[in-house]
Amino acid sequence: MNWVTRVRNAIPFIAKRETAETLWHKCKGCQAMIFLKEFEENQSVCPKCDHHGRIGPAARFDALFDDESYDILKPPVVDEDPLKFKDTKKYVDRIKAARLATGETDAMKSARGEINGQTVVVSVQDFAFMGGSMGMAVGEAFIDAVKAAIRAKCPYIIFTAAGGARMQEGILSLMQMPRSTVAIQMLHDAGLPYIVVLTDPTTGGVTASYAMLGDVQIAEPGALIGFAGQRVIEQTIREKLPEGFQRAEYLLEHGMIDMVTHRHDLRGVLSQLVGYLTPEKKAA
């Protein structure tokens, strides 16, 4: 044992230094290194190129609701592995790993609160949880949130972010598409607005169902929005797709969405829309 080792072992505690991973964030847009605290305080928007990073439910709710005050809706209880699915890993093990990494029970979380004094129910899909994939838990959470909005007689807002249906649940995940469509009709029958905010990325079965059925369709800048992937489409039609295809700005130009709104402006825009779409409640 040399003298360096003896001295090191004699020291009872050496504080672990913060590493580069905990101090800095590399922007996926411009590749710039940004101080992590600055990036998070800017709602995960790059201060250099304005690239909108992906954020989870907690950050969404804090930025949206008055005084960061809201009530989380109870997550639904569903069969976690109805098909006993296994690929390179067991499905139950993938769920456990996702829960450990994100701290969430599944890929959608809902809350009720106020935006400028106006009550709303908001759901947020978390892409960090198995790519935000739509399974039975997500479908049930969507329906529960719609029912909560109907009980509260308030608008329902959803932030979508998903790679599509969850393959480990097979046909049961695909059944969430018609179920969510029926739930939206229930909301319309109650005379309540349904507002969709499309974030990066929103693809697959989610795009083919509740993500494109809003009374108002909003998207964040640069968000990837589509059904099939660009490479699959190019191989199918044997043509090169246009620049910016499936990005929010391209969809706005071609009439598929109503507006592209910067993350910093979303709270104000949603407040206006809620006021416009529920005038009788505002007057009361």
C-alpha positions in Angstrom: 0.0 0.0 0.0 1.6 3.3 -1.1 1.3 6.6 0.8 -1.4 8.0 -1.6 -3.7 5.0 -0.8 -3.0 5.3 2.9 -3.9 9.0 2.9 -7.0 8.4 0.8 -8.3 5.7 3.0 -7.7 7.8 6.1 -10.0 10.5 4.9 -13.5 9.6 6.2 -15.4 11.3 3.4 -14.6 12.9 0.0 -17.5 14.7 -1.5 -18.4 13.5 -5.0 -17.8 16.2 -7.6 -20.6 17.1 -9.9 -20.0 15.7 -13.3 -20.5 17.4 -16.7 -23.8 15.4 -17.1 -25.3 17.1 -14.1 -24.1 20.6 -15.0 -24.7 20.9 -18.7 -27.2 20.0 -21.4 -26.3 19.5 -25.0 -29.0 21.0 -27.3 -30.3 18.6 -29.9 -31.0 21.5 -32.2 -27.7 23.5 -32.4 -25.5 21.1 -30.3 -24.6 24.0 -28.0 -23.7 23.2 -24.4 -26.1 25.0 -22.0 -26.0 25.3 -18.3 -28.6 22.8 -17.1 -30.2 25.1 -14.6 -30.6 27.8 -17.2 -32.1 25.3 -19.6 -34.7 24.0 -17.1 -35.6 27.5 -16.0 -36.3 28.4 -19.6 -38.8 25.5 -19.7 -36.3 23.3 -21.6 -36.1 25.6 -24.5 -32.7 26.3 -25.9 -31.8 30.0 -25.4 -29.5 30.0 -28.4 -31.6 28.3 -31.2 -35.0 28.1 -29.6 -35.2 24.3 -29.9 -38.0 22.9 -27.7 -36.7 20.0 -25.6 -39.0 17.3 -24.3 -40.4 17.8 -20.8 -42.5 15.6 -18.5 -45.8 16.1 -16.7 -44.5 17.8 -13.6 -42.8 20.6 -15.6 -45.8 21.0 -17.8 -48.2 21.3 -14.9 -46.0 23.8 -13.0 -45.7 26.0 -16.1 -49.4 25.9 -16.9 -51.4 26.0 -13.7 -51.9 29.1 -11.5 -49.4 29.3 -8.6 -48.2 25.8 -9.6 -51.2 24.5 -7.7 -53.2 21.5 -9.0 -54.7 18.2 -8.1 -53.3 15.0 -9.6 -56.0 12.6 -10.8 -55.7 9.1 -9.5 -54.0 6.8 -12.0 -56.1 3.9 -13.3 -55.6 0.3 -12.3 -55.3 -2.0 -15.3 -53.8 -5.4 -16.0 -50.1 -4.7 -16.4 -49.3 -7.7 -18.6 -52.4 -9.0 -20.2 -50.6 -11.0 -22.9 -47.7 -12.2 -20.8 -45.5 -10.6 -23.4 -41.7 -11.2 -23.7 -39.2 -10.2 -26.3 -35.6 -9.6 -25.2 -37.1 -8.7 -21.9 -40.3 -9.4 -20.0 -42.9 -6.7 -20.4 -43.3 -6.4 -16.7 -39.5 -5.8 -16.4 -39.7 -3.0 -19.0 -42.5 -1.3 -17.0 -40.6 -1.6 -13.8 -37.5 0.0 -15.4 -39.6 2.8 -16.9 -41.2 3.5 -13.5 -37.8 3.6 -11.8 -36.4 5.9 -14.5 -39.3 8.4 -14.6 -41.0 8.1 -11.2 -44.4 7.8 -13.0 -46.8 4.9 -13.0 -47.3 5.0 -16.8 -47.1 7.2 -19.9 -50.0 9.6 -19.2 -50.6 11.8 -16.1 -53.6 14.0 -15.6 -54.4 16.9 -13.2 -57.1 19.4 -12.5 -56.3 23.1 -11.8 -56.9 26.6 -13.0 -55.4 28.7 -15.8 -55.9 32.4 -15.1 -58.8 31.4 -12.8 -60.4 29.1 -15.3 -60.8 25.4 -14.3 -59.4 22.8 -16.7 -58.4 19.2 -16.8 -55.0 18.6 -18.4 -53.3 15.3 -19.4 -49.6 15.0 -20.4 -48.0 12.1 -22.2 -44.5 11.4 -21.0 -42.2 10.3 -23.9 -39.6 9.2 -21.4 -41.9 6.4 -20.3 -41.5 3.8 -23.0 -41.7 6.4 -25.7 -45.1 7.7 -24.4 -46.7 4.6 -25.9 -50.4 4.1 -25.7 -51.5 1.0 -23.8 -54.4 0.1 -21.6 -53.2 2.4 -18.8 -52.9 5.4 -21.2 -56.4 4.7 -22.7 -58.0 4.4 -19.3 -56.2 7.6 -18.0 -57.5 9.5 -21.1 -61.1 8.3 -20.4 -60.8 9.1 -16.7 -59.6 12.6 -17.5 -62.5 13.1 -19.9 -65.0 12.0 -17.2 -63.3 14.4 -14.7 -63.7 17.3 -17.1 -67.4 16.4 -17.6 -68.0 16.3 -13.9 -66.2 19.6 -13.4 -68.0 21.1 -16.5 -64.7 22.3 -17.8 -62.5 22.0 -21.0 -60.1 19.1 -21.4 -56.5 19.8 -22.7 -54.1 17.1 -23.7 -50.3 17.4 -24.5 -49.5 14.5 -26.7 -46.0 12.9 -27.1 -45.9 9.3 -28.3 -44.3 6.8 -30.6 -47.8 5.2 -31.1 -49.5 2.1 -29.6 -47.7 -0.1 -27.2 -46.7 -3.3 -29.1 -46.4 -5.4 -25.9 -50.2 -5.1 -25.5 -51.1 -6.0 -29.1 -54.8 -5.6 -30.1 -55.6 -4.3 -26.6 -53.5 -1.2 -27.1 -55.1 -0.6 -30.6 -58.6 -0.8 -28.9 -57.7 2.4 -27.1 -58.1 4.3 -30.4 -61.9 3.8 -30.7 -62.3 4.0 -26.9 -60.7 7.5 -26.8 -62.7 8.6 -29.8 -66.0 7.7 -28.0 -64.7 9.5 -24.9 -64.2 12.7 -27.0 -67.7 12.4 -28.3 -68.9 12.2 -24.7 -67.1 15.5 -24.1 -68.7 17.1 -27.1 -72.2 15.8 -26.1 -71.6 17.7 -22.8 -70.8 20.9 -24.8 -67.2 21.0 -23.5 -64.1 21.9 -25.6 -61.3 19.5 -26.3 -57.9 21.2 -27.0 -54.9 19.3 -28.3 -51.3 20.4 -28.0 -49.0 18.3 -30.2 -45.4 18.1 -28.9 -42.3 16.3 -30.2 -42.9 13.6 -31.3 -46.5 12.6 -31.8 -46.8 9.6 -34.1 -48.5 6.3 -34.9 -51.8 5.3 -33.3 -51.9 8.3 -31.1 -51.9 10.6 -34.2 -54.5 8.3 -35.7 -56.9 8.8 -32.8 -57.2 11.4 -30.1 -54.2 13.6 -31.1 -56.0 14.8 -34.3 -59.6 15.1 -33.0 -59.3 18.4 -31.1 -61.6 21.4 -31.5 -58.4 23.3 -31.7 -55.0 21.8 -32.8 -51.9 23.5 -31.4 -48.3 22.4 -32.0 -45.0 23.4 -30.4 -42.3 24.7 -32.9 -40.4 22.0 -34.7 -42.5 19.1 -33.3 -42.5 15.9 -35.4 -46.1 15.0 -36.1 -47.2 12.1 -38.3 -48.4 8.5 -38.6 -45.8 6.5 -40.4 -42.1 7.4 -40.3 -40.5 9.4 -43.2 -38.2 6.6 -44.3 -41.2 4.2 -44.5 -43.2 6.6 -46.6 -40.3 7.3 -49.0 -39.7 3.6 -49.5 -43.4 3.0 -50.1 -44.0 5.8 -52.6 -40.5 5.8 -54.0 -40.2 9.6 -53.8 -38.1 12.0 -51.8 -40.3 13.9 -49.3 -40.2 17.7 -49.1 -38.0 19.6 -46.6 -39.5 19.8 -43.2 -42.1 17.2 -43.9 -44.1 16.1 -40.8 -42.8 19.1 -38.8 -45.3 21.5 -37.1 -44.7 24.4 -39.5 -45.2 22.2 -42.5 -48.5 20.9 -41.1 -49.7 24.4 -40.3 -48.9 25.5 -43.9 -51.0 22.6 -45.3 -54.0 23.1 -43.0 -53.6 20.1 -40.7 -53.2 22.2 -37.5 -54.5 25.6 -36.4 -51.4 27.2 -34.9 -47.8 26.8 -33.9 -47.2 28.3 -30.4 -44.0 28.8 -28.5 -43.8 27.1 -25.2 -43.5 30.4 -23.4 -46.8 31.6 -24.9 -48.8 28.4 -24.4 -50.3 29.4 -21.0 -51.7 32.7 -22.4 -53.0 31.1 -25.6 -54.7 28.3 -23.8 -56.2 30.8 -21.4 -57.6 32.7 -24.3 -59.0 29.6 -26.0 -60.7 28.4 -22.8 -62.3 31.8 -22.5 -63.5 31.8 -26.1 -64.8 28.2 -26.1 -66.6 28.5 -22.7 -68.1 32.0 -22.8 -71.2 31.2 -20.8 -69.1 29.9 -17.9 -66.8 32.9 -18.0 -69.9 35.2 -18.0 -71.3 33.4 -15.0 
